[in-house]
Amino acid sequence: MTPQDKKYVRIWYWSGAALVFVILIIGGITRLTGSGLSITDWKPIMGIVPPVTESQWEAVFDQYKQFPEYQQVNRGMTLSEFKFIYFWEYLHRMAGRLLGIVFIVPFAWFLIKKKIDKKNIRRAFFLLLLGFGQAFLGWYMVMSGLVDVPRVSPYRLAAHLSLAFIIFGFCVWFALDLKEKHMKPVRSFPEMYVWGILFFVILSAQIVWGAFVAGHHAGHIYNTFPTMFGYWFPPELWLMEPILLNLIDNMVTVQWIHRVAGTLLILIGLGIWVRSYMLKTSFNVKKWALALLALLLTQYAIGVFTLVYHVPVWLGVLHQAFAMILFGVALGFLHFLRTGVESFEF
């Protein structure tokens, strides 16, 4: 590919990452406003057209009334209240469709004009496969809340959120790979790379457990910090049998793990920053380490406020969005340590 072609493909990858980030925000609002089960069918094509007339609205509202969420949670809801939750779920689905268009149309143009090499063709097909998988997984998640208990499966929610981060991460990494390399590699600091890998692995696990916290509504219990109503180890931590089930299905244990992992990340982030000076690394390594630590401390503070204020919508969404920003910066740091290419420029 020519440098100009690389630039266009790089912008395309960044556009995908940006749209995934926007969808994450909309999805967070959808979840926290209880809007995710308002549309009870999945029509990838026909679902583009929303209800317009009063009779159409009445029809979709009557359909919603047939499902457990209305019968057990929202009985007596007015049509105007239904329109509010319908809006967020509709917007979430439309944003997903827009991402598909933004991805497929430029990809087709790159192929026709032969402006993309074989390596990036393979990468694009891989992202396309992940995108289709995410669409099906989203509906599979919604289906779990349309029978019996009007709440989506925490496991399907965790899978859906995790796949969003995976797609975002690959878009970021592929975009960074296309940045022109004007610096010498910095792999002369292998310890920093190991620290970066460790941080990224624990951060990824923390994001998954954050999804479990959301899925189990675990942010609405033990709303004190730093202890959990005076306990460092709450008595309900290991109530379930078998004991390993507590790790993913006990809302107390899930929240406790999320707290502990967040604190561990702070310590590792601080360690990375300190070691960047002790090892006399370059200014750019120190800069990345400081950026990572600053974002991590900010995210930790947002998480604490989200908890103690019982998960208001705006704080819950901010916490989720900042997690993706931190995830992207951690990936950028790793990429820099591998290649010496530090810039997020387009």
VMD Tcl script that draws the C-alpha trace (Angstrom):
set ca {
  {0.00 0.00 0.00}
  {1.12 3.56 -0.65}
  {1.51 5.93 2.33}
  {-1.74 7.60 1.29}
  {-3.56 4.25 1.17}
  {-2.21 3.40 4.61}
  {-3.53 6.70 5.91}
  {-7.03 6.01 4.61}
  {-7.09 2.46 5.98}
  {-5.76 3.74 9.31}
  {-8.53 6.33 9.50}
  {-11.00 3.57 8.70}
  {-9.75 1.48 11.62}
  {-9.87 4.50 13.92}
  {-13.43 5.22 12.78}
  {-14.39 1.70 13.77}
  {-12.82 2.13 17.20}
  {-14.57 5.48 17.69}
  {-17.96 4.04 16.75}
  {-17.50 1.08 19.08}
  {-16.76 3.59 21.85}
  {-19.95 5.53 21.05}
  {-21.98 2.30 20.99}
  {-20.51 1.39 24.37}
  {-21.79 4.68 25.81}
  {-25.24 4.21 24.29}
  {-25.29 0.61 25.49}
  {-24.42 1.73 29.00}
  {-27.29 4.21 29.02}
  {-29.59 1.53 27.61}
  {-28.67 -0.89 30.39}
  {-28.78 1.62 33.25}
  {-32.14 3.06 32.21}
  {-33.66 -0.41 32.00}
  {-34.26 -0.05 28.27}
  {-32.58 -3.17 26.93}
  {-35.69 -5.38 26.79}
  {-38.05 -2.82 25.29}
  {-37.75 -4.19 21.73}
  {-38.81 -7.82 21.88}
  {-37.90 -9.00 18.39}
  {-34.87 -8.84 16.14}
  {-35.34 -7.63 12.60}
  {-31.92 -6.68 11.18}
  {-33.45 -5.10 8.06}
  {-37.08 -4.21 8.82}
  {-36.13 -3.08 12.32}
  {-34.54 0.04 10.86}
  {-37.97 1.67 10.58}
  {-39.31 2.70 14.03}
  {-42.97 3.14 14.96}
  {-44.31 6.46 13.70}
  {-48.08 6.57 13.99}
  {-50.00 6.25 17.23}
  {-51.41 2.89 16.15}
  {-47.90 1.57 15.44}
  {-46.75 2.67 18.88}
  {-49.74 1.00 20.48}
  {-48.94 -2.21 18.60}
  {-45.32 -2.41 19.76}
  {-46.36 -1.42 23.29}
  {-48.97 -4.22 23.32}
  {-46.25 -6.62 22.15}
  {-43.98 -5.48 25.01}
  {-46.83 -6.13 27.48}
  {-46.73 -9.82 26.61}
  {-43.29 -10.24 28.15}
  {-42.14 -10.63 31.79}
  {-40.48 -7.21 32.14}
  {-43.80 -5.39 31.74}
  {-45.73 -7.94 33.76}
  {-43.30 -8.14 36.68}
  {-41.47 -4.80 36.68}
  {-43.20 -2.14 34.58}
  {-46.88 -2.96 34.93}
  {-48.87 0.24 34.59}
  {-46.20 1.96 32.49}
  {-47.58 4.67 30.22}
  {-46.99 4.84 26.49}
  {-44.76 7.91 26.88}
  {-42.61 6.04 29.42}
  {-42.37 3.12 27.03}
  {-41.27 5.45 24.23}
  {-38.36 6.58 26.40}
  {-36.94 3.10 26.96}
  {-37.71 2.12 23.37}
  {-35.67 5.10 22.14}
  {-32.46 3.99 23.85}
  {-32.67 0.38 22.72}
  {-33.54 1.52 19.17}
  {-30.61 3.96 19.17}
  {-28.28 1.23 20.40}
  {-29.33 -1.10 17.58}
  {-29.13 1.65 14.97}
  {-25.61 2.57 16.11}
  {-24.62 -1.06 15.60}
  {-26.07 -1.01 12.08}
  {-24.22 2.24 11.36}
  {-20.97 0.60 12.43}
  {-21.66 -2.19 9.94}
  {-22.17 0.32 7.13}
  {-19.10 2.35 8.09}
  {-17.07 -0.85 8.02}
  {-18.44 -2.64 4.95}
  {-18.77 0.27 2.49}
  {-15.16 1.56 2.76}
  {-13.89 -2.03 2.79}
  {-15.65 -2.71 -0.49}
  {-14.16 0.47 -1.95}
  {-10.64 -0.48 -0.78}
  {-11.04 -3.89 -2.41}
  {-12.37 -2.55 -5.70}
  {-9.68 0.13 -5.94}
  {-6.99 -2.30 -4.73}
  {-5.91 0.10 -2.00}
  {-5.54 -2.51 0.73}
  {-2.93 -5.25 1.01}
  {-3.53 -8.94 1.75}
  {-2.56 -8.62 5.40}
  {-5.17 -5.95 6.05}
  {-7.76 -7.78 3.94}
  {-7.40 -10.72 6.31}
  {-7.62 -8.39 9.29}
  {-10.72 -6.71 7.88}
  {-12.49 -10.03 7.32}
  {-11.59 -11.00 10.87}
  {-13.15 -7.77 12.20}
  {-16.19 -8.35 10.00}
  {-16.61 -11.81 11.51}
  {-16.35 -10.37 15.02}
  {-18.93 -7.72 14.13}
  {-21.47 -10.26 12.92}
  {-20.78 -12.33 16.02}
  {-21.41 -9.31 18.21}
  {-24.76 -8.64 16.53}
  {-25.92 -12.22 17.13}
  {-24.53 -12.18 20.67}
  {-26.44 -8.98 21.42}
  {-29.73 -10.58 20.46}
  {-28.79 -13.79 22.29}
  {-28.27 -11.64 25.39}
  {-31.65 -9.91 25.00}
  {-33.40 -13.26 24.54}
  {-32.27 -14.33 28.01}
  {-34.39 -11.56 29.54}
  {-37.55 -12.29 27.58}
  {-38.43 -15.51 29.42}
  {-39.41 -16.03 33.04}
  {-37.05 -13.59 34.83}
  {-36.93 -10.14 33.15}
  {-33.17 -9.72 33.42}
  {-30.49 -10.54 30.88}
  {-28.02 -13.26 31.76}
  {-24.92 -11.78 33.47}
  {-22.80 -14.26 31.52}
  {-24.21 -13.18 28.18}
  {-23.84 -9.54 29.19}
  {-20.19 -10.16 30.12}
  {-19.61 -11.89 26.77}
  {-21.30 -9.07 24.86}
  {-19.30 -6.36 26.62}
  {-16.05 -8.31 26.37}
  {-16.47 -8.77 22.62}
  {-17.04 -5.00 22.25}
  {-13.68 -4.40 23.96}
  {-12.04 -7.05 21.77}
  {-13.33 -5.40 18.58}
  {-12.26 -1.98 19.86}
  {-8.83 -3.33 20.79}
  {-8.17 -4.89 17.40}
  {-9.25 -1.69 15.63}
  {-6.81 0.30 17.77}
  {-3.96 -2.17 17.29}
  {-4.46 -2.43 13.53}
  {-4.57 1.35 13.23}
  {-1.36 1.72 15.21}
  {0.32 -0.89 13.04}
  {-0.22 1.38 10.03}
  {1.46 4.39 11.65}
  {4.70 5.33 9.96}
  {7.68 4.26 12.08}
  {10.13 7.10 12.68}
  {11.63 5.90 15.95}
  {13.95 3.16 17.08}
  {12.27 0.22 18.82}
  {12.32 0.39 22.60}
  {12.46 -3.32 23.35}
  {15.75 -2.65 25.11}
  {13.51 -2.32 28.18}
  {12.07 -5.86 28.32}
  {11.05 -5.49 31.96}
  {8.70 -2.66 31.03}
  {7.12 -4.86 28.37}
  {6.53 -7.59 30.95}
  {4.96 -5.04 33.31}
  {2.78 -3.82 30.45}
  {1.61 -7.34 29.62}
  {0.81 -8.03 33.28}
  {-1.15 -4.80 33.56}
  {-3.11 -5.50 30.38}
  {-4.03 -9.05 31.41}
  {-5.34 -7.95 34.82}
  {-7.11 -4.96 33.27}
  {-8.87 -7.30 30.81}
  {-9.99 -9.55 33.67}
  {-11.15 -6.48 35.60}
  {-13.32 -5.41 32.68}
  {-14.95 -8.86 32.56}
  {-15.67 -8.74 36.30}
  {-17.02 -5.23 35.84}
  {-19.53 -6.77 33.45}
  {-20.43 -9.34 36.10}
  {-20.94 -6.49 38.58}
  {-23.30 -4.84 36.09}
  {-25.09 -8.07 35.22}
  {-25.73 -8.99 38.86}
  {-26.53 -5.37 39.84}
  {-23.79 -5.79 42.43}
  {-23.10 -2.06 42.49}
  {-26.27 -1.56 44.53}
  {-25.02 -3.43 47.60}
  {-22.24 -2.67 50.08}
  {-22.12 0.96 48.98}
  {-19.30 2.01 51.28}
  {-15.60 2.47 50.68}
  {-12.90 1.37 51.40}
  {-14.54 -1.34 53.53}
  {-17.78 -3.11 52.72}
  {-19.93 -1.92 55.65}
  {-16.90 -2.33 57.90}
  {-15.78 -5.66 56.42}
  {-12.62 -6.23 54.44}
  {-13.91 -9.75 53.83}
  {-17.74 -9.79 53.92}
  {-19.30 -12.92 55.48}
  {-21.22 -13.76 52.27}
  {-18.08 -14.14 50.15}
  {-18.09 -17.94 49.91}
  {-21.69 -18.97 50.57}
  {-22.29 -20.81 47.29}
  {-21.42 -24.39 46.49}
  {-19.31 -25.33 44.67}
  {-17.07 -22.59 46.02}
  {-15.78 -21.49 42.60}
  {-19.33 -20.51 41.63}
  {-18.99 -17.53 43.98}
  {-16.42 -15.97 41.65}
  {-18.99 -15.32 38.94}
  {-22.43 -15.79 40.50}
  {-22.25 -14.32 44.01}
  {-22.90 -10.58 43.75}
  {-20.94 -9.90 46.96}
  {-17.91 -11.85 45.75}
  {-18.10 -10.30 42.29}
  {-18.05 -6.78 43.74}
  {-15.24 -7.72 46.14}
  {-13.10 -9.08 43.27}
  {-13.75 -5.92 41.28}
  {-12.54 -3.79 44.21}
  {-9.44 -5.92 44.83}
  {-8.49 -6.08 41.14}
  {-8.89 -2.30 40.84}
  {-6.56 -1.78 43.80}
  {-4.07 -4.26 42.36}
  {-4.08 -2.35 39.07}
  {-3.29 0.86 40.95}
  {-0.27 -0.81 42.56}
  {0.93 -2.22 39.23}
  {0.39 1.13 37.48}
  {2.40 2.84 40.21}
  {5.08 0.15 39.85}
  {5.29 0.73 36.09}
  {5.73 4.45 36.60}
  {8.38 4.06 39.31}
  {10.30 1.43 37.34}
  {10.30 3.65 34.26}
  {12.54 6.01 36.26}
  {14.57 3.35 38.04}
  {15.44 1.70 34.72}
  {16.32 5.09 33.20}
  {14.00 4.55 30.28}
  {13.40 7.11 27.55}
  {11.22 10.16 28.02}
  {8.52 8.57 25.86}
  {8.33 5.46 28.03}
  {8.00 7.67 31.12}
  {5.30 9.68 29.38}
  {3.26 6.58 28.57}
  {3.70 5.23 32.11}
  {2.51 8.52 33.63}
  {-0.49 8.69 31.27}
  {-1.46 5.16 32.22}
  {-1.22 5.89 35.94}
  {-3.16 9.15 35.67}
  {-6.00 7.51 33.75}
  {-6.03 4.59 36.17}
  {-6.32 6.85 39.23}
  {-9.13 8.78 37.54}
  {-10.99 5.57 36.70}
  {-10.55 4.29 40.24}
  {-12.04 7.50 41.64}
  {-14.97 7.33 39.21}
  {-15.58 3.74 40.29}
  {-15.62 4.68 43.98}
  {-18.10 7.52 43.41}
  {-20.26 5.26 41.23}
  {-20.44 2.78 44.08}
  {-21.07 5.12 47.01}
  {-23.77 7.03 45.10}
  {-25.57 3.80 44.15}
  {-24.76 3.82 40.43}
  {-26.42 6.93 39.00}
  {-26.77 6.63 35.23}
  {-24.24 9.31 34.31}
  {-21.55 7.94 36.63}
  {-22.16 4.34 35.57}
  {-21.82 5.31 31.91}
  {-18.73 7.42 32.61}
  {-17.11 4.52 34.47}
  {-17.78 2.15 31.58}
  {-16.58 4.64 28.96}
  {-13.41 5.44 30.88}
  {-12.67 1.71 31.09}
  {-12.50 1.60 27.29}
  {-10.26 4.68 27.19}
  {-7.91 3.08 29.71}
  {-8.00 -0.17 27.72}
  {-7.04 1.71 24.55}
  {-4.17 3.55 26.23}
  {-2.86 0.30 27.73}
  {-2.87 -1.20 24.23}
  {-1.10 1.87 22.89}
  {1.57 1.53 25.57}
  {2.14 -2.12 24.67}
  {2.31 -1.28 20.98}
  {4.85 1.44 21.69}
  {6.99 -0.93 23.74}
  {6.97 -3.40 20.85}
  {7.58 -0.99 17.97}
  {8.58 2.43 19.25}
  {5.58 3.97 17.49}
  {3.92 6.10 20.13}
  {1.50 8.38 18.36}
  {-2.29 8.07 18.22}
  {-2.35 10.51 15.31}
  {-4.50 9.73 12.29}
}
mol new
graphics top color blue
foreach p $ca { graphics top sphere $p radius 0.5 }
foreach p [lrange $ca 0 end-1] q [lrange $ca 1 end] { graphics top cylinder $p $q radius 0.2 }
display resetview
